[in-house]
Amino acid sequence: MNLYAKGRHRNIEVMKLWLVAALTLTCAACAPRGDDRGSAAAETPERAAPAAAPAVAAKPAAPAAARPRVAVLGDSLTAGLGVAKAASYPALLQERLDAAALDFEVVNAGVSGDTSAGGLARLDWALDGDVRILIVALGGNDGLRGLPPEELQGNLAQIIERAQARGITVILAGMEAPPNYGRDYIVSFHKVYPALAAKYRVALIPFLLQGVAGDERLNQRDGIHPTAAGARIVADNVWAVLKPIAESRRRPTT
């Protein structure tokens, strides 16, 4: 359903907070993560006296079998800007997969400030390893910058095509444009996601931030990035679509 087709005035109010921080996503690459403070000190090794060599060298542990992966390709919303890494929605998806005994490793391929073009440029890196499922959560920065919906559609189409060529199941997370570019832009932007989902027969999350966007209680002070509580709702939105796909693509037991 088009979020702007019904109650247009209500939805414009819901999206007003996007405008307060319109540059937040586009410039977020320069912003420090809240959970990275003090990381340099934590990573500095302490000097210690060398331990005595054991009489018999221990056998190195065998490497654990690599798990199939769920890659989440996105921007700062995916990277979890402003919250602890464990509170980002990809980390919460990992918890739910583990609790459901679905043996997947979630790879958080979110980069702050990224557009759909940036996601396309680093797709090969995001698909490294045994990726079985790709969640594409891009477009927020395209909308904030007012980039043409045709470019967004073309970039996302290439991401989907390249992933499907590798036999990867794609989940597409929809985004919405802020209202300051006018109704025509909003509608054109919105139509990109269902059109791609229908063309490539991929699962669609209608709006990644459904239930979170515009709610001051669920967003940080910038008005655009979810708090830890908001990220849990985002994880709910994704999990509803991811769970049945993960169940169908789980690694067969021997």
C-alpha positions in Angstrom: 0.0 0.0 0.0 1.3 3.5 -0.9 2.0 5.2 2.5 1.1 8.5 0.9 -2.1 7.4 -0.9 -4.2 7.6 2.3 -4.1 10.3 4.9 -1.5 12.4 3.0 -1.5 15.1 5.7 -0.9 12.6 8.5 2.0 11.0 6.7 3.6 14.3 5.9 3.6 15.0 9.6 5.1 11.6 10.3 7.9 12.3 7.9 8.7 15.9 9.1 11.4 14.6 11.4 13.3 13.4 8.3 13.7 17.0 7.3 15.1 18.1 10.7 18.2 16.0 10.0 18.2 15.8 6.2 21.9 15.9 6.1 22.4 13.3 8.9 22.5 10.3 6.6 24.4 12.0 3.8 27.1 13.2 6.2 26.9 10.4 8.7 30.1 8.9 7.3 32.0 11.5 9.3 30.1 11.0 12.5 31.6 8.7 15.2 29.7 5.7 16.4 28.6 5.9 20.0 30.0 2.5 20.7 33.4 3.2 19.2 34.6 5.7 21.8 37.7 4.5 23.4 38.2 1.7 20.9 41.8 2.7 20.2 42.7 2.4 23.8 40.9 -0.9 24.1 42.8 -2.3 21.2 46.3 -1.3 22.5 48.0 -4.5 23.7 49.4 -4.4 27.3 53.0 -5.3 27.8 53.4 -8.5 29.7 56.2 -10.9 30.6 56.5 -13.7 28.1 54.8 -16.9 29.4 56.9 -20.0 29.8 56.8 -22.4 26.9 54.7 -25.5 27.5 56.4 -28.8 27.5 54.3 -30.0 24.6 53.0 -27.6 22.0 49.2 -27.6 21.9 47.5 -28.7 18.7 45.8 -25.7 17.0 42.0 -26.0 17.2 40.3 -27.0 13.9 38.6 -24.0 12.3 34.8 -24.0 12.7 32.9 -24.7 9.5 31.9 -21.5 7.9 28.2 -20.8 8.2 26.0 -19.6 5.3 25.5 -15.9 5.4 22.7 -13.3 5.4 24.2 -10.1 4.2 22.5 -6.8 5.0 23.5 -4.1 2.5 22.5 -0.7 3.8 23.4 2.7 5.1 23.7 4.2 8.6 20.3 2.8 9.5 21.7 -0.7 9.0 25.1 0.2 10.5 23.4 1.1 13.7 24.6 4.7 13.9 24.3 6.0 17.5 23.5 2.7 19.2 25.7 -0.1 20.5 26.6 -2.7 17.8 24.6 -5.3 19.7 21.5 -3.1 19.4 21.6 -2.6 15.6 18.9 -4.5 13.8 21.3 -6.9 12.0 22.6 -7.9 15.4 19.1 -8.5 16.6 18.4 -10.6 13.5 21.4 -12.7 14.4 19.9 -13.3 17.8 16.6 -14.4 16.3 18.2 -16.7 13.8 20.2 -18.4 16.6 17.1 -18.7 18.8 15.2 -20.3 15.9 18.1 -22.7 15.3 18.7 -21.3 11.9 22.4 -21.6 11.2 23.2 -18.4 9.5 25.8 -15.7 10.1 24.5 -12.2 9.6 27.0 -9.8 8.0 26.3 -6.1 8.7 27.3 -4.4 5.4 25.9 -1.1 6.4 28.0 2.0 5.6 26.9 5.4 6.9 26.1 7.9 4.2 25.8 5.3 1.4 23.4 5.8 -1.5 22.2 3.0 -3.8 25.1 3.8 -6.1 27.5 3.3 -3.2 25.9 0.0 -2.3 26.2 -1.1 -5.9 29.9 -0.2 -6.0 30.8 -2.3 -3.0 28.4 -5.2 -3.7 31.2 -7.7 -4.4 32.6 -7.1 -0.9 29.2 -7.5 0.7 28.7 -10.8 -1.1 32.0 -12.3 0.0 31.7 -15.8 1.4 28.7 -18.2 1.3 26.0 -15.6 1.1 22.6 -17.3 0.7 20.3 -14.3 1.4 20.9 -10.6 0.7 18.8 -7.9 2.4 19.0 -4.7 0.3 18.1 -1.7 2.6 19.2 1.3 0.5 17.6 4.5 -0.7 17.2 6.7 2.3 20.1 8.9 1.3 18.9 8.9 -2.3 15.7 10.4 -1.1 17.3 12.9 1.3 19.5 14.1 -1.6 16.6 14.3 -4.0 18.4 11.9 -6.5 16.3 10.8 -9.5 14.1 7.8 -8.7 15.2 6.4 -12.1 18.8 6.2 -10.8 17.6 4.5 -7.6 15.7 2.0 -9.6 18.6 1.3 -11.9 21.1 0.8 -9.1 18.8 -1.5 -7.1 18.0 -3.5 -10.2 21.7 -4.1 -10.8 22.2 -5.2 -7.2 19.3 -7.6 -7.5 20.4 -9.0 -10.8 24.0 -9.6 -9.7 22.9 -11.3 -6.5 20.3 -13.5 -8.3 23.0 -14.5 -10.8 24.9 -16.1 -7.9 21.8 -17.9 -6.7 21.3 -15.6 -3.8 17.8 -14.9 -2.5 17.1 -11.2 -2.3 14.9 -9.3 0.2 14.2 -5.7 -0.7 13.5 -3.2 2.1 11.4 -0.2 1.0 12.1 3.4 1.9 10.1 6.6 1.5 11.2 10.0 0.4 10.7 13.1 2.6 7.9 15.4 1.6 9.9 18.5 0.7 10.4 17.4 -2.9 6.7 17.4 -3.7 4.1 14.7 -4.3 5.3 13.7 -7.8 8.8 12.8 -6.4 7.3 11.1 -3.4 5.1 8.9 -5.5 7.7 8.1 -8.0 10.2 7.2 -5.3 7.7 5.0 -3.5 6.8 3.0 -6.7 10.5 2.0 -7.2 10.4 -0.8 -4.6 7.1 -2.6 -5.4 8.0 -2.4 -9.1 11.4 -4.0 -8.6 9.9 -6.7 -6.2 7.3 -7.6 -8.9 9.8 -7.6 -11.8 12.4 -9.7 -10.1 10.0 -11.7 -7.8 11.8 -10.8 -4.6 10.3 -10.5 -1.2 9.5 -6.9 -0.2 9.5 -5.2 3.2 7.1 -2.3 2.4 8.8 0.2 4.6 11.9 -0.5 6.7 11.0 2.1 9.3 7.4 1.3 9.6 6.2 2.0 13.1 9.4 4.0 13.9 9.7 7.0 11.5 8.3 10.1 13.0 8.0 8.8 16.6 10.1 10.8 18.9 10.2 8.1 21.5 11.8 5.7 19.0 14.3 8.0 17.4 17.5 9.6 18.5 17.8 13.4 18.9 18.6 13.7 15.1 15.0 12.6 14.4 16.0 10.0 11.9 18.1 7.2 13.4 16.3 4.7 15.6 17.1 4.3 19.2 17.7 0.8 20.6 13.9 0.4 21.1 13.3 1.6 17.5 15.8 -0.8 16.2 13.9 -3.7 17.8 10.8 -2.6 15.8 12.9 -2.4 12.6 14.2 -5.9 13.3 10.5 -7.0 13.7 9.8 -5.6 10.2 12.7 -7.5 8.7 12.2 -10.7 10.6 8.7 -11.1 9.5 10.0 -11.5 5.9 13.4 -13.1 6.6 12.3 -15.9 8.9 10.3 -18.0 6.3 13.1 -17.4 3.7 15.8 -18.5 6.1 13.8 -21.6 7.0 13.6 -22.5 3.3 17.3 -21.8 2.7 18.7 -23.4 5.8 21.7 -25.7 5.3 20.6 -29.3 5.1 21.6 -31.5 8.0 23.7 -34.7 7.3 
